[in-house]
Amino acid sequence: MGNNNRKRVYVYNKTRETFVATNATVADTYVSRLVGLLGRTRRWARPGQGLWIVPSYGVHTIGMLFSIDLVFLDRGNHVVHIEEHVRPFRISKVILKADSVLELPPHTIFRTRTHAGDLLEIGPLPTPAKSRSVSAPQPSAQATKVQTSLRA
């Protein structure tokens, strides 16, 4: 859960010109696809979050603690099916045309107006630059002398 080495992507709906997810995790290994969102709390379900399961043509919400939206994508990232507000302990339809599934916070499909046929762009998030240690500016020797002379 706290693994920072996971692949992160953004998801942009090119048809509607809106971001579907700005911080989605890629689940492309057997274990990451199997675990999915299990163990995540409702705090995960904030706008901008997502889980892109590749490959997949159906998912379940057994053991989950919150509802999710599902977007099924073909190999070219066209939306082939959507399911809104899938409650816990449910099984989605199996969509044989799908190559992957996006699991999103509830109401994301409605908020982004995503429909079947839309084209999504999925790309890597930029890697954060190493934080530089920035110290507070120090007064120059000249400014210190001026302050001292003003106090006298």
C-alpha positions in Angstrom: 0.0 0.0 0.0 2.8 2.4 0.8 4.9 1.4 -2.1 6.2 4.5 -3.9 7.6 2.4 -6.8 4.1 1.9 -8.4 3.5 3.3 -11.8 1.3 6.4 -11.8 -0.6 7.8 -14.7 -3.0 10.5 -15.6 -6.2 9.8 -17.6 -7.5 12.5 -19.9 -10.8 12.3 -21.8 -9.8 13.8 -25.2 -13.4 13.7 -26.4 -14.8 15.7 -23.5 -11.5 17.6 -22.8 -11.5 16.8 -19.1 -9.3 14.9 -16.7 -10.8 11.6 -15.5 -7.9 10.9 -13.1 -4.9 12.9 -12.3 -3.2 10.3 -10.0 -4.1 6.8 -11.1 -2.1 3.7 -10.1 -1.3 1.0 -12.7 -2.1 -2.6 -11.7 -0.3 -4.6 -14.3 1.1 -7.6 -12.4 -0.8 -10.6 -11.2 -0.6 -9.5 -7.5 -1.5 -5.9 -8.1 -4.5 -6.9 -10.2 -5.6 -9.4 -7.6 -5.4 -7.0 -4.7 -6.8 -4.0 -6.6 -8.4 -1.6 -4.2 -8.9 -4.1 -1.4 -7.9 -2.7 1.9 -8.4 0.9 0.7 -10.7 3.1 2.7 -13.1 5.8 1.6 -10.3 8.3 1.9 -8.9 6.8 -1.3 -12.1 7.7 -3.2 -11.2 11.4 -3.7 -11.6 13.1 -7.1 -8.5 12.5 -9.3 -7.7 9.0 -7.9 -7.9 5.9 -10.0 -6.7 2.3 -10.5 -6.0 1.2 -14.1 -6.2 -2.6 -14.3 -4.3 -4.0 -17.3 -5.3 -6.5 -18.7 -8.8 -6.9 -17.5 -12.3 -7.3 -18.9 -14.2 -7.5 -15.7 -13.8 -6.8 -12.0 -15.5 -7.4 -8.6 -16.0 -5.3 -5.5 -16.1 -8.2 -3.0 -14.4 -7.1 0.2 -14.4 -3.4 -0.7 -15.7 -0.7 1.6 -17.0 1.8 -0.8 -18.7 2.1 -4.3 -16.7 2.8 -7.4 -17.2 3.8 -11.1 -15.9 1.5 -13.8 -14.7 2.5 -17.3 -13.9 -0.4 -19.7 -11.3 0.4 -22.4 -10.3 -1.3 -25.6 -6.7 -1.6 -26.7 -6.8 1.8 -28.3 -8.2 3.4 -25.0 -11.7 4.0 -26.4 -14.4 3.6 -23.8 -16.4 0.5 -24.6 -18.6 0.2 -21.5 -19.2 2.1 -18.3 -20.8 1.2 -14.9 -21.6 3.9 -12.4 -21.7 3.6 -8.6 -20.9 -0.1 -8.4 -21.5 -1.0 -4.7 -19.4 -3.3 -2.6 -19.8 -7.1 -3.0 -20.9 -6.9 -6.7 -19.4 -8.4 -9.9 -19.2 -6.3 -13.0 -20.3 -7.4 -16.4 -17.6 -9.2 -18.4 -16.8 -7.1 -21.5 -15.0 -9.1 -24.0 -14.2 -6.0 -26.1 -12.3 -4.5 -23.1 -8.6 -4.7 -22.7 -8.4 -2.8 -19.4 -10.6 -1.4 -16.7 -10.4 1.9 -14.8 -11.7 1.9 -11.3 -12.6 5.4 -10.2 -14.2 7.2 -7.2 -18.0 7.2 -7.4 -19.6 10.0 -9.5 -16.4 10.4 -11.6 -18.2 9.2 -14.8 -21.0 11.7 -14.2 -18.7 14.6 -13.2 -16.5 14.1 -16.3 -19.4 13.3 -18.7 -17.6 10.2 -19.9 -19.6 8.0 -22.4 -19.0 4.9 -24.4 -17.0 5.8 -27.5 -14.9 8.5 -25.8 -11.2 8.4 -26.4 -9.0 8.5 -23.3 -5.3 9.5 -23.2 -3.3 7.7 -20.5 0.2 8.9 -19.9 2.8 8.8 -17.1 2.9 11.4 -14.4 6.0 13.5 -14.4 8.5 12.3 -11.8 8.8 14.8 -8.9 12.1 16.7 -8.9 14.3 16.0 -5.9 13.5 18.6 -3.3 16.2 21.1 -2.8 16.9 22.3 0.7 16.1 26.0 0.6 17.2 28.0 3.5 15.8 31.3 4.5 17.7 34.2 3.1 20.4 35.6 5.5 20.8 39.3 5.9 24.0 40.6 4.4 26.8 42.0 6.6 26.0 45.5 5.4 22.3 45.1 6.4 23.4 43.9 9.9 25.6 46.9 10.3 22.8 49.3 9.3 20.4 47.6 11.8 23.0 47.8 14.6 23.7 51.5 13.9 19.9 52.3 13.9 19.5 50.7 17.3 22.3 52.8 18.8 
